[in-house]
Amino acid sequence: MPKYYCDYCDTFLTHDSPSVRKTHNGGRKHKENVRMFYQVCFFYYIYGNLSLITPFLVCYIIYFCIFSGSNYRAVPF
C-alpha cells in the first residue's frame, strides 16, 4: 500500500487511511505549514520576484525566516 505524501509538511504518512489523513490535517504543525505556504504565495503575488528583494526584507514581511527555518523576526523594528 502506498504512503500518503503531504506537500505542505514534506513528509510521508505511514498509513494511507482517511482517519490518519484527517488527524494529520487537523494537527498544529500541518496548519502552520499550510498558513506559511499561502503567506509566501501571497508575498510572491504582491511583491513579484524574490530575487529583487533582500532575504532580510522577506523575513521581516512574513514574520518567519524561510532562509534559516527559525521563528523570529530577522529585522528588529
mmCIF file of the N, C-alpha and C atoms, coordinates in Angstrom:
data_MODEL
# 
_entry.id   MODEL 
# 
loop_
_atom_site.group_PDB 
_atom_site.id 
_atom_site.type_symbol 
_atom_site.label_atom_id 
_atom_site.label_alt_id 
_atom_site.label_comp_id 
_atom_site.label_asym_id 
_atom_site.label_entity_id 
_atom_site.label_seq_id 
_atom_site.pdbx_PDB_ins_code 
_atom_site.Cartn_x 
_atom_site.Cartn_y 
_atom_site.Cartn_z 
_atom_site.occupancy 
_atom_site.B_iso_or_equiv 
_atom_site.pdbx_formal_charge 
_atom_site.auth_seq_id 
_atom_site.auth_comp_id 
_atom_site.auth_asym_id 
_atom_site.auth_atom_id 
_atom_site.pdbx_PDB_model_num 
ATOM 1   N N  . MET A 1 1  ? 0.846  -1.169 0.000  1.00 0.00 ? 1  MET A N  1 
ATOM 2   C CA . MET A 1 1  ? 0.000  0.000  0.000  1.00 0.00 ? 1  MET A CA 1 
ATOM 3   C C  . MET A 1 1  ? 0.901  1.245  0.000  1.00 0.00 ? 1  MET A C  1 
ATOM 4   N N  . PRO A 1 2  ? 0.649  2.199  -0.919 1.00 0.00 ? 2  PRO A N  1 
ATOM 5   C CA . PRO A 1 2  ? 1.491  3.398  -0.988 1.00 0.00 ? 2  PRO A CA 1 
ATOM 6   C C  . PRO A 1 2  ? 1.264  4.323  0.204  1.00 0.00 ? 2  PRO A C  1 
ATOM 7   N N  . LYS A 1 3  ? 2.318  5.042  0.544  1.00 0.00 ? 3  LYS A N  1 
ATOM 8   C CA . LYS A 1 3  ? 2.231  6.001  1.636  1.00 0.00 ? 3  LYS A CA 1 
ATOM 9   C C  . LYS A 1 3  ? 1.666  7.313  1.107  1.00 0.00 ? 3  LYS A C  1 
ATOM 10  N N  . TYR A 1 4  ? 1.026  8.054  1.984  1.00 0.00 ? 4  TYR A N  1 
ATOM 11  C CA . TYR A 1 4  ? 0.476  9.362  1.626  1.00 0.00 ? 4  TYR A CA 1 
ATOM 12  C C  . TYR A 1 4  ? 1.545  10.424 1.849  1.00 0.00 ? 4  TYR A C  1 
ATOM 13  N N  . TYR A 1 5  ? 1.774  11.284 0.850  1.00 0.00 ? 5  TYR A N  1 
ATOM 14  C CA . TYR A 1 5  ? 2.763  12.350 0.953  1.00 0.00 ? 5  TYR A CA 1 
ATOM 15  C C  . TYR A 1 5  ? 2.049  13.684 1.139  1.00 0.00 ? 5  TYR A C  1 
ATOM 16  N N  . CYS A 1 6  ? 2.434  14.425 2.169  1.00 0.00 ? 6  CYS A N  1 
ATOM 17  C CA . CYS A 1 6  ? 1.869  15.749 2.419  1.00 0.00 ? 6  CYS A CA 1 
ATOM 18  C C  . CYS A 1 6  ? 2.818  16.793 1.838  1.00 0.00 ? 6  CYS A C  1 
ATOM 19  N N  . ASP A 1 7  ? 2.348  17.538 0.848  1.00 0.00 ? 7  ASP A N  1 
ATOM 20  C CA . ASP A 1 7  ? 3.177  18.546 0.194  1.00 0.00 ? 7  ASP A CA 1 
ATOM 21  C C  . ASP A 1 7  ? 3.548  19.684 1.133  1.00 0.00 ? 7  ASP A C  1 
ATOM 22  N N  . TYR A 1 8  ? 2.646  20.053 2.009  1.00 0.00 ? 8  TYR A N  1 
ATOM 23  C CA . TYR A 1 8  ? 2.907  21.180 2.911  1.00 0.00 ? 8  TYR A CA 1 
ATOM 24  C C  . TYR A 1 8  ? 3.956  20.828 3.961  1.00 0.00 ? 8  TYR A C  1 
ATOM 25  N N  . CYS A 1 9  ? 3.899  19.627 4.485  1.00 0.00 ? 9  CYS A N  1 
ATOM 26  C CA . CYS A 1 9  ? 4.805  19.214 5.563  1.00 0.00 ? 9  CYS A CA 1 
ATOM 27  C C  . CYS A 1 9  ? 6.058  18.520 5.038  1.00 0.00 ? 9  CYS A C  1 
ATOM 28  N N  . ASP A 1 10 ? 6.068  18.179 3.746  1.00 0.00 ? 10 ASP A N  1 
ATOM 29  C CA . ASP A 1 10 ? 7.189  17.482 3.125  1.00 0.00 ? 10 ASP A CA 1 
ATOM 30  C C  . ASP A 1 10 ? 7.507  16.189 3.875  1.00 0.00 ? 10 ASP A C  1 
ATOM 31  N N  . THR A 1 11 ? 6.466  15.407 4.107  1.00 0.00 ? 11 THR A N  1 
ATOM 32  C CA . THR A 1 11 ? 6.638  14.164 4.850  1.00 0.00 ? 11 THR A CA 1 
ATOM 33  C C  . THR A 1 11 ? 5.665  13.098 4.333  1.00 0.00 ? 11 THR A C  1 
ATOM 34  N N  . PHE A 1 12 ? 6.003  11.859 4.593  1.00 0.00 ? 12 PHE A N  1 
ATOM 35  C CA . PHE A 1 12 ? 5.133  10.735 4.259  1.00 0.00 ? 12 PHE A CA 1 
ATOM 36  C C  . PHE A 1 12 ? 4.412  10.275 5.513  1.00 0.00 ? 12 PHE A C  1 
ATOM 37  N N  . LEU A 1 13 ? 3.130  9.972  5.380  1.00 0.00 ? 13 LEU A N  1 
ATOM 38  C CA . LEU A 1 13 ? 2.377  9.371  6.479  1.00 0.00 ? 13 LEU A CA 1 
ATOM 39  C C  . LEU A 1 13 ? 2.504  7.858  6.353  1.00 0.00 ? 13 LEU A C  1 
ATOM 40  N N  . THR A 1 14 ? 2.642  7.200  7.470  1.00 0.00 ? 14 THR A N  1 
ATOM 41  C CA . THR A 1 14 ? 2.918  5.761  7.438  1.00 0.00 ? 14 THR A CA 1 
ATOM 42  C C  . THR A 1 14 ? 1.755  4.944  6.897  1.00 0.00 ? 14 THR A C  1 
ATOM 43  N N  . HIS A 1 15 ? 0.531  5.357  7.163  1.00 0.00 ? 15 HIS A N  1 
ATOM 44  C CA . HIS A 1 15 ? -0.643 4.634  6.684  1.00 0.00 ? 15 HIS A CA 1 
ATOM 45  C C  . HIS A 1 15 ? -1.490 5.572  5.848  1.00 0.00 ? 15 HIS A C  1 
ATOM 46  N N  . ASP A 1 16 ? -2.034 5.046  4.766  1.00 0.00 ? 16 ASP A N  1 
ATOM 47  C CA . ASP A 1 16 ? -2.874 5.845  3.883  1.00 0.00 ? 16 ASP A CA 1 
ATOM 48  C C  . ASP A 1 16 ? -4.339 5.539  4.162  1.00 0.00 ? 16 ASP A C  1 
ATOM 49  N N  . SER A 1 17 ? -4.822 6.013  5.296  1.00 0.00 ? 17 SER A N  1 
ATOM 50  C CA . SER A 1 17 ? -6.230 5.821  5.631  1.00 0.00 ? 17 SER A CA 1 
ATOM 51  C C  . SER A 1 17 ? -6.855 7.189  5.895  1.00 0.00 ? 17 SER A C  1 
ATOM 52  N N  . PRO A 1 18 ? -8.160 7.299  5.689  1.00 0.00 ? 18 PRO A N  1 
ATOM 53  C CA . PRO A 1 18 ? -8.824 8.589  5.911  1.00 0.00 ? 18 PRO A CA 1 
ATOM 54  C C  . PRO A 1 18 ? -8.660 9.120  7.337  1.00 0.00 ? 18 PRO A C  1 
ATOM 55  N N  . SER A 1 19 ? -8.649 8.244  8.318  1.00 0.00 ? 19 SER A N  1 
ATOM 56  C CA . SER A 1 19 ? -8.530 8.709  9.702  1.00 0.00 ? 19 SER A CA 1 
ATOM 57  C C  . SER A 1 19 ? -7.141 9.293  9.979  1.00 0.00 ? 19 SER A C  1 
ATOM 58  N N  . VAL A 1 20 ? -6.107 8.685  9.403  1.00 0.00 ? 20 VAL A N  1 
ATOM 59  C CA . VAL A 1 20 ? -4.746 9.199  9.588  1.00 0.00 ? 20 VAL A CA 1 
ATOM 60  C C  . VAL A 1 20 ? -4.595 10.541 8.884  1.00 0.00 ? 20 VAL A C  1 
ATOM 61  N N  . ARG A 1 21 ? -5.155 10.651 7.679  1.00 0.00 ? 21 ARG A N  1 
ATOM 62  C CA . ARG A 1 21 ? -5.099 11.932 6.958  1.00 0.00 ? 21 ARG A CA 1 
ATOM 63  C C  . ARG A 1 21 ? -5.841 13.023 7.722  1.00 0.00 ? 21 ARG A C  1 
ATOM 64  N N  . LYS A 1 22 ? -7.009 12.682 8.248  1.00 0.00 ? 22 LYS A N  1 
ATOM 65  C CA . LYS A 1 22 ? -7.803 13.662 8.985  1.00 0.00 ? 22 LYS A CA 1 
ATOM 66  C C  . LYS A 1 22 ? -7.060 14.126 10.239 1.00 0.00 ? 22 LYS A C  1 
ATOM 67  N N  . THR A 1 23 ? -6.451 13.200 10.946 1.00 0.00 ? 23 THR A N  1 
ATOM 68  C CA . THR A 1 23 ? -5.682 13.552 12.138 1.00 0.00 ? 23 THR A CA 1 
ATOM 69  C C  . THR A 1 23 ? -4.492 14.430 11.769 1.00 0.00 ? 23 THR A C  1 
ATOM 70  N N  . HIS A 1 24 ? -3.807 14.080 10.692 1.00 0.00 ? 24 HIS A N  1 
ATOM 71  C CA . HIS A 1 24 ? -2.651 14.868 10.255 1.00 0.00 ? 24 HIS A CA 1 
ATOM 72  C C  . HIS A 1 24 ? -3.070 16.275 9.830  1.00 0.00 ? 24 HIS A C  1 
ATOM 73  N N  . ASN A 1 25 ? -4.134 16.355 9.033  1.00 0.00 ? 25 ASN A N  1 
ATOM 74  C CA . ASN A 1 25 ? -4.593 17.659 8.544  1.00 0.00 ? 25 ASN A CA 1 
ATOM 75  C C  . ASN A 1 25 ? -5.129 18.546 9.655  1.00 0.00 ? 25 ASN A C  1 
ATOM 76  N N  . GLY A 1 26 ? -5.537 17.975 10.758 1.00 0.00 ? 26 GLY A N  1 
ATOM 77  C CA . GLY A 1 26 ? -6.029 18.760 11.886 1.00 0.00 ? 26 GLY A CA 1 
ATOM 78  C C  . GLY A 1 26 ? -4.945 19.146 12.872 1.00 0.00 ? 26 GLY A C  1 
ATOM 79  N N  . GLY A 1 27 ? -3.726 18.701 12.612 1.00 0.00 ? 27 GLY A N  1 
ATOM 80  C CA . GLY A 1 27 ? -2.622 18.964 13.534 1.00 0.00 ? 27 GLY A CA 1 
ATOM 81  C C  . GLY A 1 27 ? -2.110 20.393 13.470 1.00 0.00 ? 27 GLY A C  1 
ATOM 82  N N  . ARG A 1 28 ? -1.491 20.822 14.570 1.00 0.00 ? 28 ARG A N  1 
ATOM 83  C CA . ARG A 1 28 ? -0.986 22.190 14.683 1.00 0.00 ? 28 ARG A CA 1 
ATOM 84  C C  . ARG A 1 28 ? 0.112  22.471 13.662 1.00 0.00 ? 28 ARG A C  1 
ATOM 85  N N  . LYS A 1 29 ? 1.062  21.569 13.527 1.00 0.00 ? 29 LYS A N  1 
ATOM 86  C CA . LYS A 1 29 ? 2.195  21.784 12.624 1.00 0.00 ? 29 LYS A CA 1 
ATOM 87  C C  . LYS A 1 29 ? 1.737  21.837 11.168 1.00 0.00 ? 29 LYS A C  1 
ATOM 88  N N  . HIS A 1 30 ? 0.792  20.973 10.782 1.00 0.00 ? 30 HIS A N  1 
ATOM 89  C CA . HIS A 1 30 ? 0.284  20.983 9.419  1.00 0.00 ? 30 HIS A CA 1 
ATOM 90  C C  . HIS A 1 30 ? -0.427 22.302 9.125  1.00 0.00 ? 30 HIS A C  1 
ATOM 91  N N  . LYS A 1 31 ? -1.257 22.754 10.043 1.00 0.00 ? 31 LYS A N  1 
ATOM 92  C CA . LYS A 1 31 ? -1.969 24.018 9.835  1.00 0.00 ? 31 LYS A CA 1 
ATOM 93  C C  . LYS A 1 31 ? -0.996 25.188 9.724  1.00 0.00 ? 31 LYS A C  1 
ATOM 94  N N  . GLU A 1 32 ? 0.065  25.156 10.520 1.00 0.00 ? 32 GLU A N  1 
ATOM 95  C CA . GLU A 1 32 ? 1.085  26.209 10.448 1.00 0.00 ? 32 GLU A CA 1 
ATOM 96  C C  . GLU A 1 32 ? 1.810  26.169 9.101  1.00 0.00 ? 32 GLU A C  1 
ATOM 97  N N  . ASN A 1 33 ? 2.107  24.976 8.607  1.00 0.00 ? 33 ASN A N  1 
ATOM 98  C CA . ASN A 1 33 ? 2.768  24.842 7.308  1.00 0.00 ? 33 ASN A CA 1 
ATOM 99  C C  . ASN A 1 33 ? 1.879  25.319 6.169  1.00 0.00 ? 33 ASN A C  1 
ATOM 100 N N  . VAL A 1 34 ? 0.588  25.028 6.232  1.00 0.00 ? 34 VAL A N  1 
ATOM 101 C CA . VAL A 1 34 ? -0.350 25.493 5.211  1.00 0.00 ? 34 VAL A CA 1 
ATOM 102 C C  . VAL A 1 34 ? -0.435 27.015 5.241  1.00 0.00 ? 34 VAL A C  1 
ATOM 103 N N  . ARG A 1 35 ? -0.516 27.589 6.447  1.00 0.00 ? 35 ARG A N  1 
ATOM 104 C CA . ARG A 1 35 ? -0.583 29.048 6.580  1.00 0.00 ? 35 ARG A CA 1 
ATOM 105 C C  . ARG A 1 35 ? 0.675  29.695 6.004  1.00 0.00 ? 35 ARG A C  1 
ATOM 106 N N  . MET A 1 36 ? 1.843  29.136 6.311  1.00 0.00 ? 36 MET A N  1 
ATOM 107 C CA . MET A 1 36 ? 3.095  29.686 5.803  1.00 0.00 ? 36 MET A CA 1 
ATOM 108 C C  . MET A 1 36 ? 3.183  29.554 4.282  1.00 0.00 ? 36 MET A C  1 
ATOM 109 N N  . PHE A 1 37 ? 2.697  28.443 3.725  1.00 0.00 ? 37 PHE A N  1 
ATOM 110 C CA . PHE A 1 37 ? 2.719  28.248 2.283  1.00 0.00 ? 37 PHE A CA 1 
ATOM 111 C C  . PHE A 1 37 ? 1.920  29.340 1.583  1.00 0.00 ? 37 PHE A C  1 
ATOM 112 N N  . TYR A 1 38 ? 0.700  29.581 2.061  1.00 0.00 ? 38 TYR A N  1 
ATOM 113 C CA . TYR A 1 38 ? -0.132 30.585 1.413  1.00 0.00 ? 38 TYR A CA 1 
ATOM 114 C C  . TYR A 1 38 ? 0.348  32.001 1.708  1.00 0.00 ? 38 TYR A C  1 
ATOM 115 N N  . GLN A 1 39 ? 0.989  32.215 2.828  1.00 0.00 ? 39 GLN A N  1 
ATOM 116 C CA . GLN A 1 39 ? 1.548  33.526 3.133  1.00 0.00 ? 39 GLN A CA 1 
ATOM 117 C C  . GLN A 1 39 ? 2.702  33.835 2.173  1.00 0.00 ? 39 GLN A C  1 
ATOM 118 N N  . VAL A 1 40 ? 3.535  32.857 1.888  1.00 0.00 ? 40 VAL A N  1 
ATOM 119 C CA . VAL A 1 40 ? 4.629  33.053 0.939  1.00 0.00 ? 40 VAL A CA 1 
ATOM 120 C C  . VAL A 1 40 ? 4.076  33.236 -0.472 1.00 0.00 ? 40 VAL A C  1 
ATOM 121 N N  . CYS A 1 41 ? 3.049  32.470 -0.840 1.00 0.00 ? 41 CYS A N  1 
ATOM 122 C CA . CYS A 1 41 ? 2.419  32.639 -2.152 1.00 0.00 ? 41 CYS A CA 1 
ATOM 123 C C  . CYS A 1 41 ? 1.837  34.034 -2.298 1.00 0.00 ? 41 CYS A C  1 
ATOM 124 N N  . PHE A 1 42 ? 1.203  34.530 -1.254 1.00 0.00 ? 42 PHE A N  1 
ATOM 125 C CA . PHE A 1 42 ? 0.648  35.878 -1.274 1.00 0.00 ? 42 PHE A CA 1 
ATOM 126 C C  . PHE A 1 42 ? 1.769  36.896 -1.416 1.00 0.00 ? 42 PHE A C  1 
ATOM 127 N N  . PHE A 1 43 ? 2.885  36.667 -0.731 1.00 0.00 ? 43 PHE A N  1 
ATOM 128 C CA . PHE A 1 43 ? 4.033  37.560 -0.817 1.00 0.00 ? 43 PHE A CA 1 
ATOM 129 C C  . PHE A 1 43 ? 4.570  37.598 -2.247 1.00 0.00 ? 43 PHE A C  1 
ATOM 130 N N  . TYR A 1 44 ? 4.693  36.422 -2.899 1.00 0.00 ? 44 TYR A N  1 
ATOM 131 C CA . TYR A 1 44 ? 5.128  36.374 -4.292 1.00 0.00 ? 44 TYR A CA 1 
ATOM 132 C C  . TYR A 1 44 ? 4.164  37.163 -5.172 1.00 0.00 ? 44 TYR A C  1 
ATOM 133 N N  . TYR A 1 45 ? 2.883  37.011 -4.943 1.00 0.00 ? 45 TYR A N  1 
ATOM 134 C CA . TYR A 1 45 ? 1.872  37.692 -5.747 1.00 0.00 ? 45 TYR A CA 1 
ATOM 135 C C  . TYR A 1 45 ? 1.974  39.206 -5.586 1.00 0.00 ? 45 TYR A C  1 
ATOM 136 N N  . ILE A 1 46 ? 2.152  39.682 -4.362 1.00 0.00 ? 46 ILE A N  1 
ATOM 137 C CA . ILE A 1 46 ? 2.206  41.116 -4.100 1.00 0.00 ? 46 ILE A CA 1 
ATOM 138 C C  . ILE A 1 46 ? 3.521  41.730 -4.561 1.00 0.00 ? 46 ILE A C  1 
ATOM 139 N N  . TYR A 1 47 ? 4.638  41.104 -4.225 1.00 0.00 ? 47 TYR A N  1 
ATOM 140 C CA . TYR A 1 47 ? 5.940  41.726 -4.453 1.00 0.00 ? 47 TYR A CA 1 
ATOM 141 C C  . TYR A 1 47 ? 6.700  41.186 -5.655 1.00 0.00 ? 47 TYR A C  1 
ATOM 142 N N  . GLY A 1 48 ? 6.170  40.196 -6.325 1.00 0.00 ? 48 GLY A N  1 
ATOM 143 C CA . GLY A 1 48 ? 6.811  39.701 -7.533 1.00 0.00 ? 48 GLY A CA 1 
ATOM 144 C C  . GLY A 1 48 ? 8.014  38.821 -7.266 1.00 0.00 ? 48 GLY A C  1 
ATOM 145 N N  . ASN A 1 49 ? 9.051  39.045 -8.019 1.00 0.00 ? 49 ASN A N  1 
ATOM 146 C CA . ASN A 1 49 ? 10.236 38.193 -7.986 1.00 0.00 ? 49 ASN A CA 1 
ATOM 147 C C  . ASN A 1 49 ? 11.035 38.415 -6.710 1.00 0.00 ? 49 ASN A C  1 
ATOM 148 N N  . LEU A 1 50 ? 11.308 37.338 -5.969 1.00 0.00 ? 50 LEU A N  1 
ATOM 149 C CA . LEU A 1 50 ? 12.059 37.455 -4.720 1.00 0.00 ? 50 LEU A CA 1 
ATOM 150 C C  . LEU A 1 50 ? 13.538 37.746 -4.938 1.00 0.00 ? 50 LEU A C  1 
ATOM 151 N N  . SER A 1 51 ? 14.048 37.524 -6.134 1.00 0.00 ? 51 SER A N  1 
ATOM 152 C CA . SER A 1 51 ? 15.467 37.784 -6.360 1.00 0.00 ? 51 SER A CA 1 
ATOM 153 C C  . SER A 1 51 ? 15.773 39.272 -6.309 1.00 0.00 ? 51 SER A C  1 
ATOM 154 N N  . LEU A 1 52 ? 14.761 40.109 -6.449 1.00 0.00 ? 52 LEU A N  1 
ATOM 155 C CA . LEU A 1 52 ? 14.960 41.555 -6.390 1.00 0.00 ? 52 LEU A CA 1 
ATOM 156 C C  . LEU A 1 52 ? 14.875 42.092 -4.973 1.00 0.00 ? 52 LEU A C  1 
ATOM 157 N N  . ILE A 1 53 ? 14.476 41.245 -4.037 1.00 0.00 ? 53 ILE A N  1 
ATOM 158 C CA . ILE A 1 53 ? 14.262 41.672 -2.656 1.00 0.00 ? 53 ILE A CA 1 
ATOM 159 C C  . ILE A 1 53 ? 15.273 40.960 -1.764 1.00 0.00 ? 53 ILE A C  1 
ATOM 160 N N  . THR A 1 54 ? 15.826 41.670 -0.805 1.00 0.00 ? 54 THR A N  1 
ATOM 161 C CA . THR A 1 54 ? 16.808 41.046 0.083  1.00 0.00 ? 54 THR A CA 1 
ATOM 162 C C  . THR A 1 54 ? 16.128 40.023 0.989  1.00 0.00 ? 54 THR A C  1 
ATOM 163 N N  . PRO A 1 55 ? 16.846 38.988 1.374  1.00 0.00 ? 55 PRO A N  1 
ATOM 164 C CA . PRO A 1 55 ? 16.265 37.964 2.260  1.00 0.00 ? 55 PRO A CA 1 
ATOM 165 C C  . PRO A 1 55 ? 15.778 38.523 3.586  1.00 0.00 ? 55 PRO A C  1 
ATOM 166 N N  . PHE A 1 56 ? 16.449 39.544 4.115  1.00 0.00 ? 56 PHE A N  1 
ATOM 167 C CA . PHE A 1 56 ? 16.022 40.098 5.388  1.00 0.00 ? 56 PHE A CA 1 
ATOM 168 C C  . PHE A 1 56 ? 14.666 40.786 5.277  1.00 0.00 ? 56 PHE A C  1 
ATOM 169 N N  . LEU A 1 57 ? 14.395 41.422 4.152  1.00 0.00 ? 57 LEU A N  1 
ATOM 170 C CA . LEU A 1 57 ? 13.091 42.040 3.952  1.00 0.00 ? 57 LEU A CA 1 
ATOM 171 C C  . LEU A 1 57 ? 12.013 40.969 3.876  1.00 0.00 ? 57 LEU A C  1 
ATOM 172 N N  . VAL A 1 58 ? 12.323 39.863 3.215  1.00 0.00 ? 58 VAL A N  1 
ATOM 173 C CA . VAL A 1 58 ? 11.379 38.747 3.140  1.00 0.00 ? 58 VAL A CA 1 
ATOM 174 C C  . VAL A 1 58 ? 11.066 38.249 4.538  1.00 0.00 ? 58 VAL A C  1 
ATOM 175 N N  . CYS A 1 59 ? 12.100 38.057 5.357  1.00 0.00 ? 59 CYS A N  1 
ATOM 176 C CA . CYS A 1 59 ? 11.908 37.569 6.721  1.00 0.00 ? 59 CYS A CA 1 
ATOM 177 C C  . CYS A 1 59 ? 11.087 38.550 7.539  1.00 0.00 ? 59 CYS A C  1 
ATOM 178 N N  . TYR A 1 60 ? 11.291 39.821 7.354  1.00 0.00 ? 60 TYR A N  1 
ATOM 179 C CA . TYR A 1 60 ? 10.569 40.822 8.132  1.00 0.00 ? 60 TYR A CA 1 
ATOM 180 C C  . TYR A 1 60 ? 9.095  40.863 7.739  1.00 0.00 ? 60 TYR A C  1 
ATOM 181 N N  . ILE A 1 61 ? 8.825  40.807 6.445  1.00 0.00 ? 61 ILE A N  1 
ATOM 182 C CA . ILE A 1 61 ? 7.444  40.956 5.980  1.00 0.00 ? 61 ILE A CA 1 
ATOM 183 C C  . ILE A 1 61 ? 6.592  39.757 6.375  1.00 0.00 ? 61 ILE A C  1 
ATOM 184 N N  . ILE A 1 62 ? 7.115  38.540 6.271  1.00 0.00 ? 62 ILE A N  1 
ATOM 185 C CA . ILE A 1 62 ? 6.287  37.375 6.587  1.00 0.00 ? 62 ILE A CA 1 
ATOM 186 C C  . ILE A 1 62 ? 6.483  36.891 8.016  1.00 0.00 ? 62 ILE A C  1 
ATOM 187 N N  . TYR A 1 63 ? 7.298  37.592 8.821  1.00 0.00 ? 63 TYR A N  1 
ATOM 188 C CA . TYR A 1 63 ? 7.498  37.286 10.240 1.00 0.00 ? 63 TYR A CA 1 
ATOM 189 C C  . TYR A 1 63 ? 8.007  35.872 10.480 1.00 0.00 ? 63 TYR A C  1 
ATOM 190 N N  . PHE A 1 64 ? 8.667  35.314 9.512  1.00 0.00 ? 64 PHE A N  1 
ATOM 191 C CA . PHE A 1 64 ? 9.209  33.963 9.648  1.00 0.00 ? 64 PHE A CA 1 
ATOM 192 C C  . PHE A 1 64 ? 10.376 33.859 8.690  1.00 0.00 ? 64 PHE A C  1 
ATOM 193 N N  . CYS A 1 65 ? 11.530 33.504 9.179  1.00 0.00 ? 65 CYS A N  1 
ATOM 194 C CA . CYS A 1 65 ? 12.710 33.454 8.321  1.00 0.00 ? 65 CYS A CA 1 
ATOM 195 C C  . CYS A 1 65 ? 12.725 32.133 7.555  1.00 0.00 ? 65 CYS A C  1 
ATOM 196 N N  . ILE A 1 66 ? 12.324 32.184 6.285  1.00 0.00 ? 66 ILE A N  1 
ATOM 197 C CA . ILE A 1 66 ? 12.279 30.976 5.473  1.00 0.00 ? 66 ILE A CA 1 
ATOM 198 C C  . ILE A 1 66 ? 13.675 30.517 5.084  1.00 0.00 ? 66 ILE A C  1 
ATOM 199 N N  . PHE A 1 67 ? 14.677 31.362 5.302  1.00 0.00 ? 67 PHE A N  1 
ATOM 200 C CA . PHE A 1 67 ? 16.031 31.004 4.913  1.00 0.00 ? 67 PHE A CA 1 
ATOM 201 C C  . PHE A 1 67 ? 16.778 30.287 6.032  1.00 0.00 ? 67 PHE A C  1 
ATOM 202 N N  . SER A 1 68 ? 16.413 30.538 7.272  1.00 0.00 ? 68 SER A N  1 
ATOM 203 C CA . SER A 1 68 ? 17.095 29.857 8.367  1.00 0.00 ? 68 SER A CA 1 
ATOM 204 C C  . SER A 1 68 ? 16.190 28.854 9.076  1.00 0.00 ? 68 SER A C  1 
ATOM 205 N N  . GLY A 1 69 ? 14.884 28.907 8.814  1.00 0.00 ? 69 GLY A N  1 
ATOM 206 C CA . GLY A 1 69 ? 13.953 27.975 9.429  1.00 0.00 ? 69 GLY A CA 1 
ATOM 207 C C  . GLY A 1 69 ? 13.612 28.303 10.861 1.00 0.00 ? 69 GLY A C  1 
ATOM 208 N N  . SER A 1 70 ? 13.862 29.520 11.275 1.00 0.00 ? 70 SER A N  1 
ATOM 209 C CA . SER A 1 70 ? 13.590 29.878 12.663 1.00 0.00 ? 70 SER A CA 1 
ATOM 210 C C  . SER A 1 70 ? 12.367 30.784 12.758 1.00 0.00 ? 70 SER A C  1 
ATOM 211 N N  . ASN A 1 71 ? 11.769 30.812 13.916 1.00 0.00 ? 71 ASN A N  1 
ATOM 212 C CA . ASN A 1 71 ? 10.531 31.550 14.151 1.00 0.00 ? 71 ASN A CA 1 
ATOM 213 C C  . ASN A 1 71 ? 10.789 32.885 14.830 1.00 0.00 ? 71 ASN A C  1 
ATOM 214 N N  . TYR A 1 72 ? 11.559 33.724 14.247 1.00 0.00 ? 72 TYR A N  1 
ATOM 215 C CA . TYR A 1 72 ? 11.785 35.031 14.844 1.00 0.00 ? 72 TYR A CA 1 
ATOM 216 C C  . TYR A 1 72 ? 11.892 36.075 13.744 1.00 0.00 ? 72 TYR A C  1 
ATOM 217 N N  . ARG A 1 73 ? 11.686 37.338 14.117 1.00 0.00 ? 73 ARG A N  1 
ATOM 218 C CA . ARG A 1 73 ? 11.856 38.410 13.148 1.00 0.00 ? 73 ARG A CA 1 
ATOM 219 C C  . ARG A 1 73 ? 13.343 38.630 12.900 1.00 0.00 ? 73 ARG A C  1 
ATOM 220 N N  . ALA A 1 74 ? 13.718 38.696 11.642 1.00 0.00 ? 74 ALA A N  1 
ATOM 221 C CA . ALA A 1 74 ? 15.123 38.891 11.312 1.00 0.00 ? 74 ALA A CA 1 
ATOM 222 C C  . ALA A 1 74 ? 15.527 40.356 11.457 1.00 0.00 ? 74 ALA A C  1 
ATOM 223 N N  . VAL A 1 75 ? 14.586 41.264 11.248 1.00 0.00 ? 75 VAL A N  1 
ATOM 224 C CA . VAL A 1 75 ? 14.882 42.692 11.337 1.00 0.00 ? 75 VAL A CA 1 
ATOM 225 C C  . VAL A 1 75 ? 14.169 43.245 12.556 1.00 0.00 ? 75 VAL A C  1 
ATOM 226 N N  . PRO A 1 76 ? 14.884 43.686 13.577 1.00 0.00 ? 76 PRO A N  1 
ATOM 227 C CA . PRO A 1 76 ? 14.230 44.181 14.799 1.00 0.00 ? 76 PRO A CA 1 
ATOM 228 C C  . PRO A 1 76 ? 13.683 45.591 14.640 1.00 0.00 ? 76 PRO A C  1 
ATOM 229 N N  . PHE A 1 77 ? 12.377 45.708 14.523 1.00 0.00 ? 77 PHE A N  1 
ATOM 230 C CA . PHE A 1 77 ? 11.705 47.015 14.476 1.00 0.00 ? 77 PHE A CA 1 
ATOM 231 C C  . PHE A 1 77 ? 10.628 47.064 15.518 1.00 0.00 ? 77 PHE A C  1 
# 
